[in-house]
Amino acid sequence: MNYLQFCRNKCHHFISSMTDEIANSNWTNESKTMSYNVIEILLYNMRHVQHHSAQLNLLLRHGINDALIGYTRRKINCDFEKEGISAFFYF
């Protein structure tokens, strides 16, 4: 759980300190085979983590009849409303 908190803090810090220059720049992987807008790759990564959380939840529910409800169903408002974007993410 310490690593989860570390990752959440790192993500929060990155998003809260993002400048227009960073937001409008592209992220490119080391092999230069993928290049995405920074906002686009952040949203992709959040969806990807959400997908794996759901997979873990499914395995726990089927394996031990229990799930990480506190982590998979907590609604987080990312406060994009200030920018006129309505977005909610579930973790």
trRosetta pair geometry for C-beta under 8 A, 3 or more apart (Angstrom, degrees):
i j d omega theta_ij theta_ji phi_ij phi_ji
1 4 5.3 -47 -152 33 45 118
1 5 6.5 45 152 -17 70 101
2 5 5.8 -56 -152 38 33 110
2 6 6.3 39 148 -24 66 105
3 6 5.3 -49 -146 34 35 117
3 7 6.4 35 155 -18 66 103
4 7 5.9 -56 -150 36 29 109
4 8 6.4 28 153 -17 64 107
4 71 7.9 -49 -167 -132 154 135
5 8 5.6 -53 -144 38 33 112
5 9 6.2 33 156 -19 65 107
6 9 5.9 -59 -150 37 26 110
6 10 6.3 27 153 -19 64 109
7 10 5.6 -54 -145 37 31 113
7 11 6.3 30 156 -17 65 107
8 11 5.8 -56 -147 38 29 110
8 12 6.2 29 155 -19 65 108
9 12 5.7 -54 -144 38 30 111
9 13 6.2 30 157 -18 65 108
10 13 5.9 -56 -147 37 27 110
10 14 6.3 28 155 -20 63 108
11 14 5.8 -55 -146 35 29 111
11 15 6.3 20 160 -11 65 108
12 15 6.1 -60 -145 41 27 104
12 16 5.9 17 162 -12 66 115
13 16 6.1 -60 -136 43 25 105
13 17 6.0 0 170 2 63 117
14 17 6.6 -74 -143 48 18 93
14 18 6.5 44 153 -59 60 95
15 18 5.6 -31 -152 -13 32 120
15 42 7.1 118 -88 -157 102 151
15 78 7.9 -74 164 -165 158 108
18 22 5.0 -125 -155 82 78 126
18 23 5.4 88 157 -58 119 93
18 38 7.6 172 -143 126 128 138
19 22 4.9 97 52 9 75 98
19 23 6.9 -140 96 -3 39 90
20 23 5.5 -57 -142 41 32 113
20 24 6.0 17 162 -8 68 113
21 24 6.3 -67 -145 44 22 99
21 25 6.4 30 154 -36 61 110
22 25 5.6 -55 -147 21 32 117
22 38 5.9 -51 156 54 73 175
23 38 5.9 -127 -132 71 30 121
23 39 5.7 38 -160 -49 82 107
24 37 7.5 -44 -151 -148 32 102
24 38 7.7 -5 28 25 12 110
25 37 7.7 139 91 -146 31 59
25 38 5.6 44 71 -26 75 121
26 35 5.0 22 168 -180 133 95
26 36 6.4 155 -154 81 83 23
26 37 5.9 -58 -103 -91 66 39
26 38 7.0 -157 -122 -37 16 73
27 35 7.2 172 83 -150 44 50
27 36 5.5 -16 56 65 92 79
27 37 7.6 30 12 126 83 11
27 38 5.3 109 -33 -95 101 65
27 41 4.7 -56 44 10 140 161
28 32 5.9 14 169 -117 119 58
28 34 6.8 166 -146 91 54 56
28 35 4.5 -9 -97 -102 89 85
29 32 7.0 -138 75 -49 69 19
29 33 6.2 -31 63 47 120 75
29 34 4.7 48 2 51 115 99
29 35 7.9 -121 9 -68 70 51
32 35 7.6 6 -160 -54 57 103
36 40 4.8 -123 172 90 107 117
36 41 4.3 128 92 -57 128 98
36 44 7.2 -25 161 4 167 145
37 40 4.1 84 64 7 91 112
37 41 7.0 -174 82 -9 45 84
38 41 6.0 -57 -145 38 29 105
38 42 6.4 33 155 -21 64 106
39 42 5.7 -55 -150 35 31 113
39 43 6.5 28 155 -15 65 106
40 43 6.0 -57 -150 38 30 108
40 44 6.3 32 152 -20 64 108
41 44 5.4 -50 -143 38 35 117
41 45 6.2 37 156 -21 66 105
42 45 5.8 -55 -146 37 28 109
42 46 6.5 29 154 -19 63 105
43 46 5.7 -52 -146 35 32 112
43 47 6.5 31 155 -16 64 105
44 47 5.9 -59 -153 38 29 109
44 48 6.2 32 150 -23 65 109
45 48 5.3 -52 -144 35 34 117
45 49 6.4 34 156 -18 66 102
46 49 5.9 -51 -147 36 31 109
46 50 6.3 34 151 -20 63 107
46 89 5.6 -59 168 -133 131 145
47 50 5.4 -54 -148 37 33 115
47 51 6.4 41 151 -25 65 102
48 51 5.6 -49 -152 29 31 116
48 52 6.7 24 153 -11 63 104
49 52 5.9 -57 -149 40 34 106
49 53 6.3 39 150 -23 66 105
49 91 7.3 -3 120 -118 114 101
50 53 5.6 -52 -147 34 32 115
50 54 6.5 33 153 -19 63 103
50 89 6.9 -128 -70 -169 133 93
50 90 6.4 86 -135 75 121 75
50 91 6.6 -98 -97 -95 82 62
51 54 5.8 -56 -155 35 30 111
51 55 6.6 31 148 -20 64 104
52 55 5.3 -46 -146 34 39 115
52 56 6.4 42 153 -19 66 101
53 56 5.7 -52 -149 37 31 111
53 57 6.3 36 150 -21 63 107
53 68 7.5 -101 -166 76 90 127
53 71 6.6 -134 -152 128 122 100
53 72 5.0 171 153 -108 111 90
53 91 6.5 -178 -67 -153 174 59
54 57 5.4 -51 -146 36 33 116
54 58 6.4 37 153 -22 64 103
54 72 6.6 125 -85 -152 53 124
55 58 5.7 -53 -151 34 31 113
55 59 6.5 29 153 -16 65 105
56 59 5.8 -55 -148 38 32 110
56 60 6.2 29 155 -16 66 108
56 68 6.8 2 117 15 113 129
56 72 7.8 -161 76 -76 97 127
57 60 5.9 -57 -146 39 28 109
57 61 6.1 29 156 -21 64 110
57 67 4.7 44 -155 -153 82 112
57 68 5.9 -106 -94 40 83 85
57 72 4.7 40 -72 -79 139 169
58 61 5.7 -56 -143 36 27 111
58 62 6.3 14 161 -7 64 110
59 62 6.2 -63 -144 45 26 101
59 63 5.5 14 164 -12 66 121
60 63 5.9 -60 -127 46 24 104
60 64 5.9 -40 -166 43 64 98
60 66 5.6 -69 160 86 102 67
60 67 5.0 134 94 -104 118 53
60 68 6.5 92 38 -17 166 81
61 65 6.6 29 -167 -128 46 30
61 66 7.0 -140 -97 66 45 20
61 67 4.7 5 -68 -65 91 109
62 65 7.8 23 -135 -71 8 52
67 72 6.7 -63 160 30 109 140
68 71 4.3 -23 148 42 114 110
68 72 5.4 104 89 -15 87 103
69 72 6.3 -70 -125 48 26 93
69 73 5.4 -22 -167 23 68 120
70 73 7.7 -43 -89 48 9 83
70 74 6.4 24 178 -46 47 118
71 74 6.6 -40 -131 6 19 115
71 91 6.3 -57 178 141 65 76
72 90 7.2 35 168 147 50 100
72 91 7.0 -85 -117 156 29 32
73 90 6.5 -17 -135 -171 33 115
74 90 7.0 146 69 -157 41 66
74 91 5.9 -34 65 72 94 71
75 88 5.9 -12 -165 -176 98 122
75 90 5.8 -34 -100 -101 58 79
76 88 7.0 148 73 -164 49 70
76 89 5.3 -27 65 71 102 85
76 90 7.2 162 17 -101 82 26
76 91 5.9 12 -7 15 129 107
77 81 7.9 -13 179 -13 112 112
77 88 6.0 -37 -100 -110 59 85
78 87 5.6 -30 46 95 120 104
78 88 7.2 178 3 -113 88 32
78 89 6.0 54 -39 6 117 109
79 82 6.3 19 161 -5 84 106
80 83 5.4 -57 -174 45 69 106
80 84 8.0 -59 145 62 81 31
80 85 3.9 -53 146 81 121 101
80 86 6.9 -174 83 -92 105 12
80 87 4.7 33 30 30 142 108
81 84 7.3 49 -167 -80 40 16
81 85 7.1 -120 -82 65 29 49
81 86 6.3 39 -92 -95 81 63
